[in-house]
């Protein structure tokens, strides 16, 4: 695991232990993708959208996971589908927020 991922994992662990994982995620989004001088209404609306997305994902997972304490092959397939979808979004996000390499 590279240093960036280790730091992110430690931050996420502390955030979830403190009941603030999703808040911490929004704080990261705000730092990376929302202009520092954005109007408060924009920040508030983006926070609402972020939280709604998190709630949708969690609620959907609670609905589609098979009952029982052990994961089923169908559960694993569904989680893989979510991972694949999020991986595609991660690539789009990285292209948008990371600085380009090269000359200029």
C-alpha positions in Angstrom: 0.0 0.0 0.0 1.5 3.4 -0.9 1.8 6.1 1.6 -1.2 8.1 0.3 -3.5 5.1 0.7 -2.1 4.3 4.1 -2.9 7.9 5.3 -6.3 7.7 3.7 -7.0 4.4 5.4 -6.0 5.8 8.8 -8.2 8.9 8.3 -11.1 6.7 7.2 -10.7 4.4 10.2 -10.6 7.3 12.6 -13.6 8.9 10.9 -15.8 5.8 11.0 -14.8 5.2 14.6 -16.1 8.7 15.4 -19.2 8.4 13.3 -18.0 10.9 10.7 -17.0 8.8 7.7 -19.4 10.4 5.2 -18.8 13.9 6.6 -15.1 13.3 6.1 -15.7 12.2 2.5 -17.6 15.4 1.8 -14.9 17.5 3.4 -12.4 15.8 1.0 -14.7 16.5 -2.0 -15.1 20.1 -0.8 -11.3 20.6 -0.7 -10.7 19.0 -4.0 -13.6 20.0 -6.2 -15.5 23.0 -4.8 -14.1 26.5 -5.3 -13.0 28.1 -2.0 -15.1 31.1 -2.8 -18.2 29.1 -3.8 -21.4 30.5 -2.4 -22.7 28.8 0.7 -25.9 27.7 -1.1 -23.7 25.8 -3.6 -21.8 24.1 -0.8 -25.0 23.2 1.0 -26.6 21.8 -2.2 -23.5 19.8 -3.0 -23.4 18.4 0.6 -27.1 17.4 0.3 -26.4 15.6 -3.0 -23.3 13.9 -1.5 -25.2 12.7 1.5 -28.2 11.6 -0.5 -25.8 9.5 -2.7 -24.3 7.9 0.4 -27.7 7.2 1.9 -28.9 5.7 -1.4 -25.9 3.3 -1.6 -26.2 2.2 2.0 -30.0 1.8 1.8 -29.7 -0.2 -1.5 -27.1 -2.5 0.0 -29.3 -3.2 3.0 -32.1 -4.1 0.5 -30.1 -6.3 -1.9 -27.8 -8.3 0.3 -29.1 -11.8 1.0 -30.2 -12.5 4.5 -27.8 -14.2 6.9 -24.4 -13.5 8.4 -22.3 -15.0 5.6 -21.9 -13.4 2.2 -23.4 -15.4 -0.7 -22.0 -15.7 -4.3 -24.8 -13.3 -5.3 -23.8 -10.8 -2.6 -20.2 -10.9 -3.9 -21.3 -10.4 -7.5 -23.4 -7.4 -6.4 -20.6 -5.8 -4.4 -18.2 -6.4 -7.4 -20.7 -4.6 -9.6 -20.7 -1.6 -7.2 -16.9 -1.7 -7.1 -16.7 -1.7 -10.9 -19.1 1.2 -11.1 -17.2 3.2 -8.5 -13.9 2.5 -10.1 -15.2 3.9 -13.4 -16.3 7.1 -11.5 -12.9 7.3 -9.7 -11.2 7.5 -13.1 -13.5 10.3 -14.2 -12.9 12.1 -11.0 -9.2 11.8 -11.1 -9.1 13.1 -14.7 -11.0 16.1 -13.5 -9.3 17.0 -10.3 -5.7 15.9 -10.7 -3.3 18.2 -12.4 -2.0 17.1 -15.8 1.5 16.0 -16.2 3.7 17.5 -18.8 4.7 20.8 -20.2 2.9 23.8 -20.4 
